[in-house]
Amino acid sequence: MARIAIITSQAFSLINFRGPLIREMVRRGHEVAAIAPDHSISTEEGLRLLGAEPINAWISRAGRNPVSDLYSQIVLTKQVWNIRADHIFTYGMKPVIYGSIAARICKIPHRTALIEGLGYSFSEETSSLSRSAISFAVRILLRRTLEHYHSLFYLNGRDREDLLELNPSIRESLVHISGIGVDLDEYKATVPSTAEAMTFSLFARMVKSKGIGEFVRAAQLVHSDYPSTRFILIGGPDSNPDSFSSNQLEEWHNQGVVEWVDHVDDVKPWIEQTSVVVQPSYYREGLSRILQEAAAMGRASITTNWPGCREAIEDGKTGILVEPKNVNELASAMIKFIERPDMVLEMGARARMLAERKFDITQINEAILQEMNL
C-alpha cells in the first residue's frame, strides 16, 4: 500500500478531473491526500466519498507576490512532510514547481507530474513587461525542478518540444497520454438538435487567450444573416490578469446576440442543448478538456490550429480547424454548420467514436497508474 499526495491549485478539479483516478487509487488499497488551496464543504465531502483526505494548502494559481509564494512553499513542504507520502502527483504550473521542491526536501521516493498545458508563460504574446518577467521566472523554475520528477506526463507534441528545449535531461521521463480523459459512461452521447435554431457554445474561463473576444465578434457577424442562431458563453471571470470582467460579459449578454452563463459545475446539460462546441483558443492548452467532453457526448467542434486544440479533433471529420484570432474564418465555419445541418450529425457521431478510441478515462488512468507502479 502506498501513501500518495496529489497537489493542485484548484480543489474542484480534484473531483471533476481527477475523481476517477483517485477512486481507482483508493480501490487498489492506496491512501490519498488531496492538497489544494480552495477546498469548500462540497469538495471536502466529495473527496471523502472518493476515499481521499482533503487538505487545504496555500497556493495562489495566478498570484505574483514572491513573499506569498515563498510562504506557500514553506507551508506546502510542511504539509507534505506530515503526510509521509511515498508518491507525489502534481498538476498545474505552480503545484508542479512547488511539489518538486517539497518532494526533494521531504525525500519522497516517487515523483510524478502531469503537464496539462504550459499556459500563458509559454504564450507567443507578452502583453506587458511584468508578464514577460513572470514568464522568464517560470521557465527558469521549471528548468530546475522538472528534472527531479521520475515521470512527466504530457498531452501534445508542442509541449514536449518546449519542455525538452527547457531541459534536455528530462527526455527519458516524458510520457505521452492522449488527454486527461473522460468518463464515457457519465458523458453519454446524445443526438444534437438541428430542427430548431443552431446553438454554438463556448465553455472556458473568460480570459482573452481562450478566444472569447473572437467568438463574440464572429457571433455578431453570423447573427446579422442568421438571427435565430444562438451563441452561448459559459464560464466565469478569472483571476488571470487577462480575464474579461463580469461587467463586460454582462454588457455582451444585454446586447442580445451572445448569452453569458457564469461558471457551471456540470457542463453536460449545456452540451446537450448545444449543436456545435466552439473553442477558438490560442492559450497553451495541454489537450482541451471541453473538446474531449464534447466528443464524448457526440458533438462536432470548431477549434483552432493550435497546440492542445488541434489534437482533440480530426479536421473535416469530427470538427473544423480555423486559424487562431481569425474572426472571419471562425464565422465561416459556423455558417457551414448552419447551412449543412447534416454535418452536425455526421461529425458528432464520428466525434463519439474518436472519444471511445482516444479519450476513455479508464484506459488513460490505467496508463498513469502503471507508470507510477501503482
C-alpha positions as CSV (number, residue, x, y, z in Angstrom):
1,M,0.0,0.0,0.0
2,A,1.3,3.4,-0.9
3,R,0.6,6.9,0.5
4,I,0.0,9.3,-2.3
5,A,0.0,13.2,-2.1
6,I,-1.9,14.8,-5.0
7,I,-1.2,18.6,-5.3
8,T,-3.1,21.1,-7.4
9,S,-4.1,24.7,-7.3
10,Q,-7.9,24.2,-7.9
11,A,-9.8,22.0,-5.5
12,F,-12.8,21.4,-7.8
13,S,-10.5,19.8,-10.4
14,L,-9.7,17.0,-7.9
15,I,-13.3,15.8,-8.2
16,N,-14.2,16.9,-11.7
17,F,-11.0,15.8,-13.5
18,R,-9.1,13.5,-11.1
19,G,-12.1,11.9,-9.4
20,P,-11.9,8.6,-11.3
21,L,-8.1,8.4,-10.8
22,I,-8.4,9.0,-7.0
23,R,-11.2,6.4,-6.8
24,E,-9.1,3.8,-8.6
25,M,-6.1,4.5,-6.4
26,V,-8.2,4.0,-3.3
27,R,-9.8,0.9,-4.7
28,R,-6.3,-0.6,-5.2
29,G,-5.7,-0.1,-1.5
30,H,-3.7,3.1,-1.5
31,E,-4.1,6.2,0.8
32,V,-4.6,9.5,-1.0
33,A,-4.2,13.0,0.4
34,A,-5.7,15.7,-1.9
35,I,-4.0,19.0,-1.4
36,A,-5.5,22.2,-2.8
37,P,-5.9,25.9,-1.7
38,D,-9.7,26.4,-2.0
39,H,-11.5,23.4,-0.6
40,S,-15.2,24.0,0.0
41,I,-17.5,21.9,2.1
42,S,-18.7,20.2,-1.1
43,T,-15.2,19.4,-2.4
44,E,-14.2,18.1,1.0
45,E,-17.3,15.9,1.2
46,G,-16.8,14.7,-2.4
47,L,-13.2,13.8,-1.8
48,R,-14.1,11.9,1.4
49,L,-16.7,10.0,-0.6
50,L,-13.9,9.0,-3.0
51,G,-11.9,7.8,0.0
52,A,-9.3,10.6,-0.1
53,E,-8.3,13.0,2.7
54,P,-8.7,16.7,1.7
55,I,-6.0,19.1,2.9
56,N,-6.1,22.9,2.5
57,A,-2.9,24.4,1.0
58,W,-1.8,28.0,0.4
59,I,-1.3,28.2,-3.3
60,S,-2.4,31.1,-5.4
61,R,-2.8,30.0,-9.0
62,A,-2.3,33.4,-10.5
63,G,-0.5,35.2,-7.6
64,R,2.6,37.3,-8.3
65,N,3.8,38.1,-4.9
66,P,7.2,36.4,-4.2
67,V,6.8,36.7,-0.4
68,S,3.4,34.9,-0.7
69,D,4.9,32.3,-3.0
70,L,7.7,31.6,-0.5
71,Y,5.2,31.3,2.3
72,S,3.2,28.9,0.1
73,Q,6.3,26.8,-0.5
74,I,7.1,26.5,3.2
75,V,3.5,25.6,4.2
76,L,3.2,23.0,1.4
77,T,6.5,21.4,2.3
78,K,5.4,21.1,6.0
79,Q,2.1,19.5,4.8
80,V,3.9,17.0,2.5
81,W,6.3,16.2,5.4
82,N,3.4,15.5,7.7
83,I,1.8,13.2,5.2
84,R,4.9,10.9,4.9
85,A,4.0,10.2,1.3
86,D,5.6,7.5,-0.8
87,H,4.4,9.2,-4.0
88,I,3.7,12.7,-5.1
89,F,1.5,13.6,-8.1
90,T,1.2,17.2,-9.1
91,Y,-0.6,19.1,-11.9
92,G,-0.9,22.8,-12.6
93,M,2.2,25.1,-13.1
94,K,2.8,26.2,-9.5
95,P,2.0,22.8,-7.9
96,V,4.4,21.2,-10.3
97,I,7.2,23.6,-9.3
98,Y,6.3,23.7,-5.5
99,G,5.7,20.0,-5.4
100,S,9.1,19.2,-6.9
101,I,10.8,21.3,-4.2
102,A,8.8,19.8,-1.4
103,A,9.3,16.3,-2.6
104,R,13.1,16.7,-2.7
105,I,13.2,18.3,0.8
106,C,10.9,15.5,2.1
107,K,12.8,12.8,0.2
108,I,9.7,11.4,-1.4
109,P,10.9,8.4,-3.5
110,H,8.4,8.5,-6.3
111,R,7.5,11.8,-8.1
112,T,5.1,12.3,-10.9
113,A,3.8,15.4,-12.7
114,L,1.1,15.9,-15.3
115,I,1.8,18.8,-17.6
116,E,-1.8,19.8,-18.6
117,G,-0.6,22.7,-20.7
118,L,2.1,25.4,-20.5
119,G,-0.2,28.3,-20.0
120,Y,0.4,32.0,-20.6
121,S,4.1,31.7,-19.6
122,F,4.7,30.0,-22.9
123,S,2.4,32.2,-24.9
124,E,3.9,33.8,-28.0
125,E,2.5,37.1,-26.8
126,T,3.6,39.2,-23.9
127,S,1.2,42.0,-23.0
128,S,3.5,43.7,-20.5
129,L,7.0,43.9,-19.1
130,S,5.7,42.3,-15.8
131,R,4.2,39.4,-17.8
132,S,7.5,38.9,-19.6
133,A,9.4,38.8,-16.3
134,I,7.0,36.3,-14.8
135,S,7.2,34.1,-17.9
136,F,11.0,34.2,-17.7
137,A,11.0,33.3,-14.0
138,V,8.5,30.4,-14.6
139,R,10.8,29.0,-17.3
140,I,13.8,29.1,-15.1
141,L,12.0,27.4,-12.2
142,L,10.7,24.7,-14.5
143,R,14.1,24.0,-15.9
144,R,15.4,23.5,-12.4
145,T,12.5,21.5,-11.0
146,L,11.3,19.2,-13.8
147,E,14.4,17.1,-13.7
148,H,13.6,15.9,-10.2
149,Y,10.4,14.1,-11.4
150,H,10.6,10.4,-12.3
151,S,7.6,10.7,-14.7
152,L,6.4,13.7,-16.6
153,F,3.1,13.1,-18.5
154,Y,2.5,15.5,-21.4
155,L,-0.5,15.8,-23.7
156,N,0.7,17.3,-27.0
157,G,3.8,17.3,-29.1
158,R,4.4,21.0,-29.0
159,D,4.6,20.8,-25.1
160,R,7.1,18.0,-25.4
161,E,9.3,20.1,-27.7
162,D,9.2,23.1,-25.4
163,L,9.9,21.0,-22.3
164,L,12.9,19.4,-23.9
165,E,14.2,22.8,-25.1
166,L,14.0,23.9,-21.4
167,N,15.8,20.9,-20.1
168,P,17.0,18.1,-22.5
169,S,17.9,15.9,-19.5
170,I,14.2,15.1,-18.9
171,R,13.8,13.2,-22.2
172,E,13.6,9.7,-20.5
173,S,11.0,10.9,-18.0
174,L,8.5,12.2,-20.6
175,V,5.4,10.0,-21.1
176,H,2.6,10.8,-23.6
177,I,-1.0,10.4,-22.8
178,S,-3.9,11.3,-25.1
179,G,-5.7,13.8,-22.8
180,I,-6.8,13.6,-19.2
181,G,-9.7,11.5,-20.3
182,V,-13.5,11.5,-20.0
183,D,-15.8,9.0,-18.2
184,L,-17.7,7.7,-21.2
185,D,-20.4,6.3,-19.1
186,E,-21.0,9.7,-17.5
187,Y,-20.7,11.7,-20.7
188,K,-23.1,9.8,-22.8
189,A,-23.7,10.6,-26.5
190,T,-26.9,12.3,-27.4
191,V,-28.2,13.5,-30.7
192,P,-27.9,17.2,-31.3
193,S,-31.0,19.0,-32.4
194,T,-30.8,20.5,-35.9
195,A,-34.5,21.2,-36.3
196,E,-34.6,24.4,-34.3
197,A,-32.1,27.2,-34.1
198,M,-28.5,26.1,-34.3
199,T,-26.6,26.7,-31.0
200,F,-22.9,27.4,-30.7
201,S,-21.4,27.2,-27.2
202,L,-18.0,28.2,-25.8
203,F,-17.0,26.7,-22.4
204,A,-14.0,28.4,-20.8
205,R,-12.6,30.6,-18.2
206,M,-13.3,34.1,-19.6
207,V,-9.7,35.0,-20.4
208,K,-8.8,36.7,-23.7
209,S,-6.5,34.0,-24.9
210,K,-9.4,31.5,-24.8
211,G,-10.7,33.3,-27.9
212,I,-13.6,34.9,-26.1
213,G,-13.5,38.2,-28.0
214,E,-13.1,36.4,-31.3
215,F,-16.2,34.3,-30.5
216,V,-18.2,37.4,-29.7
217,R,-17.2,39.2,-32.9
218,A,-17.8,36.1,-35.1
219,A,-21.2,35.7,-33.4
220,Q,-22.1,39.2,-34.3
221,L,-21.2,38.6,-37.9
222,V,-23.2,35.4,-38.2
223,H,-26.2,36.8,-36.3
224,S,-26.7,39.6,-38.9
225,D,-27.5,37.0,-41.5
226,Y,-28.8,34.2,-39.3
227,P,-30.7,35.9,-36.5
228,S,-32.3,32.8,-35.0
229,T,-28.9,31.2,-34.2
230,R,-27.9,31.0,-30.5
231,F,-24.4,31.8,-29.2
232,I,-23.6,31.0,-25.5
233,L,-20.6,31.8,-23.4
234,I,-20.3,29.5,-20.4
235,G,-17.8,30.3,-17.7
236,G,-16.8,32.8,-15.1
237,P,-14.3,35.7,-14.9
238,D,-10.9,34.5,-13.8
239,S,-8.0,35.7,-11.5
240,N,-5.8,35.8,-14.6
241,P,-4.9,39.4,-15.4
242,D,-6.2,39.0,-19.0
243,S,-9.7,38.0,-17.9
244,F,-12.8,39.8,-19.1
245,S,-14.7,41.4,-16.3
246,S,-18.2,40.4,-15.3
247,N,-19.3,43.9,-16.4
248,Q,-18.1,43.3,-20.0
249,L,-19.7,39.9,-20.1
250,E,-23.0,41.3,-18.9
251,E,-22.8,44.0,-21.5
252,W,-22.4,41.5,-24.3
253,H,-25.3,39.5,-22.8
254,N,-27.5,42.5,-22.7
255,Q,-26.8,43.3,-26.3
256,G,-28.9,40.3,-27.2
257,V,-26.5,38.4,-29.5
258,V,-24.4,36.4,-27.1
259,E,-25.8,34.8,-24.0
260,W,-23.5,34.6,-21.0
261,V,-23.8,32.0,-18.3
262,D,-21.5,32.1,-15.3
263,H,-19.4,29.1,-14.2
264,V,-21.4,25.9,-14.0
265,D,-20.4,22.8,-12.0
266,D,-21.8,20.4,-14.6
267,V,-21.4,21.1,-18.3
268,K,-23.4,18.1,-19.5
269,P,-26.8,19.8,-19.6
270,W,-25.3,22.7,-21.6
271,I,-23.5,20.4,-24.1
272,E,-26.9,18.6,-24.6
273,Q,-28.5,21.8,-25.8
274,T,-25.5,22.7,-28.0
275,S,-25.3,21.9,-31.7
276,V,-21.5,22.6,-32.1
277,V,-18.9,23.3,-29.4
278,V,-16.5,26.2,-30.2
279,Q,-13.1,26.5,-28.7
280,P,-11.2,29.3,-30.5
281,S,-8.3,29.3,-28.0
282,Y,-4.8,30.5,-28.5
283,Y,-3.9,29.7,-24.9
284,R,-1.3,27.0,-24.4
285,E,-3.7,24.1,-23.7
286,G,-2.5,20.6,-22.9
287,L,-5.4,18.9,-24.6
288,S,-8.6,20.8,-24.3
289,R,-10.9,19.1,-21.8
290,I,-14.1,20.6,-23.2
291,L,-13.3,19.2,-26.6
292,Q,-12.9,15.8,-25.1
293,E,-16.2,16.1,-23.3
294,A,-17.9,17.4,-26.4
295,A,-16.6,14.5,-28.5
296,A,-17.8,12.0,-25.8
297,M,-21.3,13.5,-26.0
298,G,-21.4,13.3,-29.8
299,R,-20.8,17.0,-30.6
300,A,-18.8,18.4,-33.5
301,S,-16.4,21.2,-32.7
302,I,-14.8,24.3,-34.2
303,T,-11.4,24.9,-32.8
304,T,-8.1,26.4,-33.7
305,N,-5.0,25.1,-35.4
306,W,-3.2,25.5,-32.1
307,P,-1.3,23.2,-29.6
308,G,-3.8,21.4,-27.4
309,C,-6.7,22.1,-29.6
310,R,-5.9,20.6,-33.0
311,E,-5.0,17.3,-31.4
312,A,-8.5,17.0,-29.9
313,I,-10.4,16.8,-33.2
314,E,-10.0,15.2,-36.7
315,D,-10.2,18.2,-39.1
316,G,-13.1,17.7,-41.5
317,K,-14.2,14.5,-39.8
318,T,-15.2,15.4,-36.2
319,G,-14.9,19.2,-36.5
320,I,-13.3,22.1,-38.3
321,L,-10.0,23.8,-37.6
322,V,-9.6,27.5,-38.0
323,E,-6.6,29.8,-37.6
324,P,-6.2,31.5,-34.2
325,K,-7.7,35.0,-34.0
326,N,-9.2,34.8,-37.5
327,V,-12.8,36.1,-36.8
328,N,-13.9,35.7,-40.4
329,E,-12.7,32.1,-40.7
330,L,-14.5,31.3,-37.4
331,A,-17.7,32.9,-38.6
332,S,-17.4,31.0,-41.9
333,A,-17.1,27.7,-40.0
334,M,-20.2,28.4,-38.0
335,I,-22.1,29.2,-41.3
336,K,-21.0,25.9,-42.8
337,F,-22.8,24.1,-40.0
338,I,-25.8,26.3,-40.2
339,E,-26.2,25.7,-43.9
340,R,-25.3,22.0,-43.7
341,P,-27.0,20.6,-40.5
342,D,-26.2,17.1,-41.7
343,M,-22.6,17.9,-40.8
344,V,-23.6,18.4,-37.2
345,L,-25.0,14.8,-37.0
346,E,-22.3,13.1,-39.1
347,M,-19.3,14.8,-37.4
348,G,-20.9,14.4,-34.0
349,A,-21.3,10.6,-34.5
350,R,-17.6,10.4,-35.6
351,A,-16.6,12.5,-32.6
352,R,-18.1,9.9,-30.2
353,M,-16.1,7.2,-31.9
354,L,-12.9,9.3,-31.5
355,A,-13.6,9.7,-27.8
356,E,-14.0,6.0,-27.4
357,R,-10.7,5.4,-29.2
358,K,-8.6,8.2,-27.6
359,F,-10.3,9.8,-24.6
360,D,-11.5,6.9,-22.4
361,I,-10.5,7.8,-18.9
362,T,-10.3,4.2,-17.8
363,Q,-7.6,3.5,-20.3
364,I,-5.8,6.7,-19.6
365,N,-5.8,6.3,-15.8
366,E,-4.6,2.7,-16.2
367,A,-1.6,4.1,-18.2
368,I,-0.9,6.6,-15.4
369,L,-1.1,4.0,-12.6
370,Q,1.1,1.6,-14.5
371,E,3.8,4.3,-15.0
372,M,3.5,5.1,-11.3
373,N,3.9,1.4,-10.4
374,L,0.6,1.5,-8.6
